[in-house]
Amino acid sequence: MGSGDGSHLVAVTMEGSALLWVTASEAEPCWLRVDNLLSSCAFHPHDDRVVLGGSAGLYLCEISR
């Protein structure tokens, strides 16, 4: 899933990890690990937050720039 402004990409794994990439950078992605399964992700309309969904509910993550 890409942010509205194209600056970030996010993906989730069934094992409970979320990866966040900065598209203008060659740096490794930022990893977030939770204790449960993740199945979906979406960017907030202002692109400064990511919502992750999984078996334990929703996680709201703020992106610091």
C-alpha positions as CSV (number, residue, x, y, z in Angstrom):
1,M,0.0,0.0,0.0
2,G,1.4,3.4,-0.9
3,S,0.8,6.7,0.8
4,G,-1.2,9.3,-1.1
5,D,1.8,11.5,-1.7
6,G,4.0,8.5,-2.8
7,S,6.6,9.1,-0.1
8,H,6.1,5.8,1.8
9,L,5.1,2.2,1.2
10,V,3.8,-0.2,3.8
11,A,3.3,-4.0,3.8
12,V,2.2,-6.5,6.4
13,T,3.1,-10.2,6.8
14,M,0.9,-13.0,8.2
15,E,3.6,-13.5,10.9
16,G,2.8,-10.2,12.5
17,S,5.3,-7.8,11.0
18,A,4.8,-4.5,9.2
19,L,7.5,-3.0,6.9
20,L,7.6,0.7,6.1
21,W,9.8,2.1,3.3
22,V,10.7,5.7,2.4
23,T,10.5,5.6,-1.3
24,A,13.1,8.4,-1.9
25,S,15.7,6.5,0.2
26,E,17.8,3.4,-0.3
27,A,17.7,2.6,3.5
28,E,16.4,-0.6,4.8
29,P,12.7,-0.7,5.7
30,C,11.5,0.1,9.2
31,W,10.1,-3.1,10.9
32,L,7.3,-3.2,13.4
33,R,6.5,-6.5,15.1
34,V,3.3,-7.3,16.9
35,D,2.3,-10.5,18.9
36,N,-0.6,-11.4,16.6
37,L,-1.3,-11.9,12.9
38,L,-1.6,-8.9,10.6
39,S,-3.8,-9.0,7.5
40,S,-4.3,-5.4,6.3
41,C,-2.8,-1.9,6.2
42,A,-3.8,1.6,5.1
43,F,-2.5,5.1,5.3
44,H,-4.3,7.9,7.0
45,P,-5.5,10.6,4.5
46,H,-2.8,13.0,5.7
47,D,-0.1,10.3,5.2
48,D,1.4,10.7,8.7
49,R,-0.2,7.6,10.2
50,V,-0.6,4.0,9.2
51,V,-3.4,1.7,10.4
52,L,-2.6,-2.0,10.7
53,G,-5.3,-4.6,11.1
54,G,-5.1,-8.1,12.4
55,S,-6.4,-10.8,14.7
56,A,-6.0,-8.6,17.8
57,G,-7.7,-5.5,16.3
58,L,-6.3,-2.3,14.9
59,Y,-2.9,-0.6,15.5
60,L,-2.4,3.1,14.7
61,C,1.2,4.0,14.0
62,E,2.5,7.5,13.6
63,I,5.2,8.2,11.0
64,S,7.8,10.7,12.2
65,R,9.5,12.6,9.5
